[in-house]
Amino acid sequence: MSEQTKFEKKSFQEAEADGIIEGRNAVIEALRSETAIDKIYLAKGETDKTLGHIASKARAAGIVVVEADRRKLDNMSRTHAHQGVIALAAVREYATVEDILAVAAERNEAPLLVICDEISDPHNLGAIIRTAECAGAHGVIIPKRRSAGLTAIVAKTSAGAVSYLPVARVANLSATIKELKKQGVWVFGTAADASTNLYDADLKSAAAIVIGSEGDGMSRLVAENCDFLVSIPMKGRISSLNASAAASVLLYEAVRQRG
């Protein structure tokens, strides 16, 4: 076996391990076999029949389809033969918000949820899922768009927590928050300039903790729909924590309050 062939084989194996499905036939087969797919990236500007078929079949199955330029696809590719399409496999099926609330009811516990508002870094999402599972939260909610999904990298960073903690993916976070509030869940958003100190917040009853994106924090609509905005005391010169670290602080304050 030549060195080039060995390299290509290794690249393909690594791609499979990371849940990357490359090439038109491979993606079509994954769709046909109903493999759990998190997201499909299509080459921007390509309008040929095969890619159009992939896009329509994916959207019909509720899979997020994203247009990406060739450079992004080339950077994602492990086999260097993506043919204008790369799919990211999901490591498990997504739950529903109702599934998460049912877990809390089965345990006879007040719901404790984490809502991730556009957490795009898979390592951050994986770390949040890991902490949520360790803290006894009942589930995590993420948006369909502008968010990392349940990919192999997220699963690895979560140290296996994705196997135990349900993760729901919703089309509209603001609408989901409104629905949770109707069901008696108090929603706590995190904001550096919030007037309420985290340690003055009551996290003993049904609660959902919103963690904003790494760069911009919570989106305006999501922030407006929160019941309370709380801040984490910052004593140093840096003004904010990493998203997963902030989630840890809030979740374990909930653990402390709940005894």
C-alpha positions in Angstrom: 0.0 0.0 0.0 1.5 3.4 -1.0 2.0 6.2 1.5 -0.7 8.2 -0.3 -3.2 5.4 -0.1 -2.4 4.9 3.6 -3.0 8.6 4.2 -6.3 8.5 2.4 -7.5 5.4 4.3 -6.4 7.0 7.7 -8.2 10.3 6.7 -11.4 8.3 5.9 -11.3 6.4 9.2 -10.8 9.7 11.1 -13.7 11.3 9.3 -15.9 8.3 10.2 -14.8 8.6 13.8 -15.7 12.3 13.8 -19.1 11.6 12.2 -18.1 13.3 8.9 -19.9 11.9 5.9 -18.4 13.1 2.6 -19.4 12.8 -1.0 -22.7 12.6 -2.8 -23.2 8.9 -2.8 -22.3 8.6 0.9 -24.6 11.4 2.0 -27.5 10.1 -0.2 -27.0 6.6 1.3 -27.0 8.1 4.8 -30.3 9.9 4.1 -31.8 6.7 2.6 -30.8 4.6 5.6 -32.2 7.3 8.0 -28.9 7.8 9.7 -29.2 10.5 12.4 -27.7 13.5 10.7 -27.1 16.8 12.6 -26.4 19.1 9.6 -25.5 19.0 5.9 -23.2 21.5 4.3 -23.6 22.2 0.6 -21.3 24.1 -1.7 -22.6 27.6 -2.2 -23.7 28.4 -5.7 -23.9 24.8 -6.9 -27.2 24.1 -8.5 -26.9 20.7 -10.1 -29.6 18.1 -9.8 -27.9 15.7 -7.3 -27.1 18.4 -4.8 -30.7 19.7 -5.2 -32.0 16.3 -4.5 -29.9 16.0 -1.3 -31.0 19.4 -0.1 -34.8 18.7 -0.6 -34.6 15.2 0.9 -32.7 16.6 3.9 -35.1 19.4 4.5 -38.0 17.0 4.3 -36.4 15.0 7.0 -36.0 18.1 9.2 -32.3 18.3 8.8 -30.5 21.7 8.8 -29.0 22.5 5.4 -26.3 25.1 5.3 -24.6 26.7 2.3 -20.8 26.9 2.7 -18.1 28.2 0.4 -15.6 25.7 -1.1 -12.8 26.8 1.3 -14.9 25.8 4.4 -15.8 22.4 2.8 -12.1 21.8 1.9 -11.1 22.6 5.5 -13.7 20.3 6.9 -12.9 17.5 4.5 -10.7 14.6 5.6 -10.8 12.6 2.3 -10.4 15.6 0.0 -13.2 14.2 -2.1 -16.3 15.9 -0.7 -17.9 16.6 -4.1 -19.6 19.7 -2.7 -21.4 18.0 0.2 -20.5 17.1 3.7 -22.9 15.7 6.4 -22.3 15.7 10.1 -23.8 12.6 11.7 -25.6 13.0 15.1 -24.4 10.6 17.8 -27.9 10.1 19.0 -31.5 11.1 18.3 -32.7 14.4 19.7 -35.3 14.4 22.5 -38.3 16.8 22.7 -38.8 19.4 25.4 -41.7 17.2 26.6 -39.3 14.3 27.0 -37.1 16.4 29.3 -40.0 17.6 31.5 -41.1 13.9 31.7 -37.7 12.9 33.1 -38.2 15.5 35.9 -41.7 14.2 36.6 -40.5 10.6 36.7 -37.9 11.6 39.3 -40.5 13.6 41.2 -38.1 16.6 41.0 -38.6 20.3 40.0 -37.3 20.6 36.4 -33.8 21.9 36.0 -32.9 22.7 32.3 -30.1 24.4 30.5 -30.9 26.5 27.4 -27.9 27.1 25.1 -28.5 30.3 23.1 -26.3 29.8 19.9 -23.3 28.0 21.5 -21.4 27.3 18.3 -18.2 25.8 19.8 -18.7 22.0 20.0 -16.2 21.8 22.9 -18.2 24.3 24.9 -21.5 22.5 24.2 -20.0 19.2 25.1 -18.6 20.6 28.4 -22.0 22.1 29.2 -23.8 18.8 28.6 -21.2 17.1 30.8 -21.7 19.5 33.7 -25.5 19.4 33.3 -25.5 15.7 33.6 -23.2 15.7 36.6 -25.4 18.4 38.3 -28.5 16.3 37.9 -30.2 18.6 35.3 -33.0 17.0 33.4 -32.0 18.1 29.9 -30.4 20.7 27.6 -32.2 22.7 24.9 -30.4 24.0 21.8 -31.6 25.9 18.7 -31.6 24.3 15.2 -29.7 27.2 13.7 -26.4 28.8 14.6 -25.5 26.2 17.2 -23.3 23.2 17.5 -25.3 19.9 17.5 -24.8 16.4 18.8 -21.7 15.6 16.8 -18.9 13.2 17.6 -16.8 16.1 19.0 -19.6 17.2 21.3 -20.0 13.6 22.5 -16.3 13.2 23.1 -16.1 16.5 25.1 -19.1 15.5 27.1 -17.2 12.4 28.3 -20.2 10.2 27.4 -22.9 12.4 29.0 -24.8 12.7 25.8 -25.7 9.0 26.3 -27.6 9.9 29.5 -28.8 13.4 29.3 -31.6 14.2 26.8 -30.9 17.1 24.4 -33.8 18.8 22.5 -33.3 20.9 19.4 -36.0 23.5 18.7 -36.7 25.8 15.8 -37.4 28.9 17.9 -35.8 29.4 21.4 -38.0 32.4 22.3 -41.2 30.4 21.5 -39.9 27.5 23.6 -39.1 29.8 26.5 -42.6 31.2 26.4 -44.0 27.6 26.4 -41.8 26.6 29.4 -43.1 29.7 31.3 -46.7 28.6 30.7 -45.8 25.3 32.3 -44.5 26.9 35.4 -40.7 27.0 34.6 -38.9 30.1 35.7 -36.3 31.2 33.2 -33.0 32.7 34.3 -30.8 34.5 31.8 -27.1 35.3 32.4 -25.9 38.8 31.7 -22.8 40.7 33.0 -24.8 43.9 33.7 -27.8 42.2 35.4 -28.8 43.8 38.6 -29.6 40.5 40.4 -26.7 38.6 41.9 -26.8 34.9 41.0 -26.6 34.0 44.7 -29.8 36.0 45.4 -31.8 34.1 42.7 -34.2 31.3 43.8 -33.2 28.2 41.8 -35.1 25.7 44.0 -38.3 25.6 42.0 -38.7 24.6 38.3 -35.9 26.5 36.5 -34.3 26.9 33.1 -30.8 28.5 32.9 -30.0 30.3 29.7 -26.3 30.4 28.6 -25.5 33.0 25.9 -23.2 32.6 23.0 -19.4 32.8 23.5 -19.1 36.2 21.8 -22.3 38.1 22.1 -24.1 36.6 25.1 -27.9 36.1 24.9 -29.7 37.3 21.8 -32.1 40.3 22.4 -35.3 38.3 22.0 -34.2 35.5 24.3 -33.1 38.0 27.0 -36.4 39.8 26.8 -38.3 36.6 27.4 -36.4 35.6 30.5 -38.1 36.0 33.9 -34.9 37.1 35.6 -31.4 38.3 34.5 -28.7 37.3 36.9 -25.0 38.1 37.0 -22.0 36.0 38.3 -19.8 38.1 40.6 -16.5 38.9 38.9 -13.6 39.8 41.1 -10.8 39.9 38.6 -9.9 42.0 35.7 -11.5 39.8 33.0 -15.2 40.7 32.7 -16.7 37.3 31.8 -16.4 33.6 32.1 -16.3 31.0 29.3 -19.8 29.8 28.5 -19.3 26.3 29.9 -17.7 27.7 33.1 -20.7 30.1 33.5 -23.0 27.1 33.1 -21.1 25.2 35.8 -21.4 28.1 38.3 -25.1 28.4 37.8 -25.9 24.7 37.8 -24.0 24.1 41.0 -25.6 27.0 42.7 -28.9 25.2 41.8 -27.5 22.0 43.3 -26.5 23.8 46.5 -30.0 25.4 46.9 -31.8 22.2 46.2 -29.8 20.3 48.8 
